């Protein structure tokens, strides 16, 4: 253990407190809120749409204490391969290499220099100005698209879950993913979605439009999680955690 780690533990014992790095403050709030949310609503399956390389699902395991089923969706082949490698160690974590959309079929997917920006949408001018080389277009790839309605039906018959949770991080595409659920969206006890305070992608809804849609589907706000790391002082995006009012 490093001298720094020893010093940190000594201070924590002395103050009877837990020291949190500044860059993790917003994350700790999310962890604590999701821990309470998952316990209260007895979540028994998570649809992790926009899985990337497994950061969210890993967070659920390590910080939220969730041990139920997870299905992660990631359309970029090399990211899906890394995701499968991580998930292979967890028998309750499955990976689907496809994009979820409002309709089934195929689409062209933009792969940017930083994988966290890759999207079915083109970037807006603000994103290009704010993030520069991170959003250089590397290539466009064809991807298969499916609807959440189809995926929910497939996995409900397999796992028999009763209280699923929907997490979406699809870079401007969350509302279209939710639209693809149809009436099955009402089966979810809660959802987490990224909201655009400033539009970073063309043809994508802003936070007011997204919240209006989710509320129209029977969801109410439980928390807003700030997300302005890397672009302080601007708040460009924020995550919402919502629950079904009924």
C-alpha positions in Angstrom: 0.0 0.0 0.0 1.3 3.5 -0.9 2.1 6.2 1.5 -0.8 8.2 0.1 -3.2 5.3 0.7 -1.9 4.9 4.3 -2.4 8.6 4.9 -5.9 8.6 3.4 -6.9 5.7 5.7 -5.4 7.4 8.7 -7.4 10.6 8.0 -10.6 8.6 7.4 -10.3 6.8 10.8 -9.4 10.1 12.6 -12.4 11.9 11.2 -14.7 8.9 11.1 -15.4 9.9 7.4 -14.9 8.6 3.9 -12.7 10.7 1.6 -13.9 11.0 -1.9 -11.8 12.2 -4.8 -13.3 15.4 -6.4 -13.8 13.7 -9.7 -16.0 11.0 -8.1 -18.4 13.2 -6.1 -21.2 13.1 -8.7 -20.6 9.4 -9.2 -20.9 8.6 -5.5 -24.3 10.4 -5.4 -25.4 8.2 -8.3 -24.1 5.0 -6.6 -26.0 5.8 -3.4 -29.2 6.7 -5.1 -29.2 3.7 -7.3 -28.5 1.5 -4.3 -31.6 2.8 -2.6 -33.6 2.7 -5.8 -32.8 -0.9 -6.7 -33.5 -2.0 -3.1 -36.8 -0.1 -2.9 -38.2 -1.2 -6.3 -36.7 -4.7 -6.0 -35.1 -4.5 -9.5 -34.5 -8.0 -10.9 -33.1 -7.3 -14.4 -31.2 -4.4 -16.0 -31.3 -3.6 -19.7 -28.0 -1.8 -20.2 -28.5 0.0 -23.6 -25.2 1.6 -24.8 -22.9 -0.8 -22.8 -19.6 0.5 -24.3 -17.0 -1.7 -22.5 -19.1 -2.4 -19.4 -18.6 0.6 -17.2 -22.2 0.9 -16.0 -22.8 -2.8 -15.4 -19.5 -3.0 -13.5 -20.6 -0.1 -11.4 -23.8 -1.8 -10.5 -21.9 -4.9 -9.3 -19.1 -3.1 -7.4 -20.8 0.1 -6.0 -24.6 -0.6 -6.1 -24.5 -4.2 -4.9 -26.8 -5.4 -7.6 -26.4 -9.1 -8.4 -29.3 -9.8 -10.7 -29.4 -10.3 -14.5 -27.9 -7.7 -16.8 -28.3 -7.5 -20.6 -25.8 -5.1 -22.2 -26.3 -3.8 -25.8 -23.3 -2.5 -27.8 -23.2 -2.2 -31.6 -19.5 -1.4 -32.2 -17.7 -4.8 -32.8 -14.5 -4.1 -31.0 -16.3 -2.6 -28.0 -18.7 -5.5 -27.9 -15.8 -7.9 -27.9 -14.2 -6.2 -24.9 -17.6 -6.1 -23.2 -18.1 -9.9 -23.8 -14.7 -10.5 -22.3 -15.6 -8.7 -19.1 -19.1 -10.2 -19.0 -17.8 -13.8 -19.5 -16.7 -13.8 -15.9 -20.3 -13.1 -14.7 -22.9 -15.8 -15.5 -25.7 -13.3 -15.0 -24.4 -10.8 -17.5 -25.2 -11.2 -21.2 -24.1 -9.1 -24.2 -26.0 -8.4 -27.5 -24.0 -6.9 -30.3 -26.7 -4.7 -31.8 -28.2 -1.2 -31.6 -31.6 -0.5 -30.2 -33.9 1.8 -32.2 -37.6 2.7 -32.7 -37.7 0.2 -35.6 -36.0 -3.1 -36.5 -33.6 -3.2 -39.5 -30.2 -1.7 -40.2 -28.5 1.6 -39.9 -25.2 3.5 -40.4 -23.4 4.1 -37.1 -20.8 6.9 -36.5 -17.7 5.7 -34.7 -15.7 8.7 -33.3 -12.2 8.9 -31.9 -13.5 8.7 -28.4 -15.9 5.7 -28.2 -18.1 7.5 -25.6 -19.3 9.8 -28.4 -20.1 7.2 -31.0 -23.7 7.4 -32.1 -26.4 6.8 -34.8 -26.6 10.6 -35.0 -24.3 13.1 -36.5 -22.6 15.6 -34.2 -23.9 19.1 -33.7 -21.6 22.0 -34.2 -21.3 22.6 -30.4 -19.9 19.1 -29.8 -17.3 19.6 -32.6 -16.2 22.9 -31.0 -16.2 21.6 -27.4 -14.5 18.3 -27.8 -12.4 18.7 -31.0 -10.1 15.7 -31.7 -12.2 13.4 -29.4 -15.0 13.6 -32.0 -13.0 13.1 -35.1 -15.0 10.6 -37.3 -13.0 7.4 -37.6 -15.5 5.5 -39.8 -19.1 4.6 -40.4 -20.2 1.0 -39.9 -23.4 -0.8 -40.8 -25.2 -2.1 -37.7 -28.2 -4.3 -37.0 -31.1 -2.6 -35.1 -33.7 -4.2 -32.9 -36.5 -2.8 -30.8 -36.6 -2.9 -27.0 -40.1 -4.5 -27.3 -38.6 -7.5 -29.0 -35.7 -7.8 -26.6 -38.0 -7.5 -23.5 -40.2 -10.2 -24.8 -37.3 -12.5 -25.6 -35.6 -12.1 -22.2 -38.8 -12.0 -20.2 -39.6 -15.5 -21.4 -36.0 -16.6 -20.6 -35.5 -15.0 -17.2 -39.0 -14.4 -15.9 -38.2 -11.0 -14.5 -41.0 -8.9 -13.0 -39.3 -5.6 -12.1 -36.8 -4.6 -14.8 -34.8 -1.3 -15.0 -33.8 0.4 -18.2 -30.5 2.3 -18.5 -29.8 4.2 -21.7 -26.6 6.0 -22.8 -26.9 6.1 -26.5 -25.6 9.6 -27.4 -28.7 11.4 -28.5 -30.8 8.3 -29.2 -32.3 7.4 -25.8 -35.9 8.6 -26.6 -35.9 6.5 -29.8 -34.8 3.5 -27.9 -37.6 4.0 -25.4 -40.1 4.5 -28.3 -39.1 1.1 -29.6 -40.3 -0.5 -26.4 -43.9 0.4 -27.2 -46.3 -0.7 -24.4 -43.6 -2.8 -22.8 -41.9 0.4 -21.6 -44.5 0.4 -18.8 -43.2 -2.9 -17.5 -40.0 -1.1 -16.3 -40.1 0.1 -12.7 -37.5 2.7 -13.5 -35.1 4.1 -16.1 -31.9 6.1 -16.3 -31.4 8.4 -19.4 -28.9 11.0 -20.5 -30.6 14.4 -21.0 -29.2 17.1 -23.4 -29.0 20.5 -21.7 -27.3 21.5 -24.9 -27.8 19.4 -28.0 -24.6 17.6 -29.0 -26.2 15.6 -31.7 -28.3 16.5 -34.7 -32.0 15.4 -34.8 -32.0 14.6 -31.1 -34.3 15.9 -28.4 -33.3 18.3 -25.7 -33.9 17.6 -22.0 -37.4 19.2 -21.9 -38.6 17.1 -24.8 -37.1 13.9 -23.4 -38.6 14.5 -20.0 -42.0 15.3 -21.5 -41.9 11.9 -23.4 -40.9 9.9 -20.3 -43.5 11.6 -18.2 -46.1 10.8 -20.8 -45.2 7.2 -20.4 -45.9 7.3 -16.7 -42.5 8.0 -15.2 -41.6 10.6 -12.6 -38.2 12.1 -11.6 -36.3 10.4 -8.8 -33.0 12.1 -9.2 -30.8 14.3 -11.5 -27.2 13.3 -11.7 -24.8 16.1 -12.8 -22.4 15.2 -15.6 -20.1 18.1 -16.5 -16.7 16.4 -16.0 -14.3 17.3 -18.8 -16.3 20.4 -19.9 -16.5 22.6 -16.7 -18.0 25.1 -16.3 -20.6 24.3 -18.9 -23.4 21.8 -18.1 -24.0 20.1 -21.4 -25.7 16.9 -20.2 -27.3 15.5 -17.1 -28.6 12.0 -16.2 -32.2 11.5 -15.0 -33.3 8.6 -12.9 -37.0 8.0 -13.0 -39.6 5.7 -11.5 -43.0 4.6 -12.6 -45.6 6.5 -10.6 -48.0 3.5 -10.5 
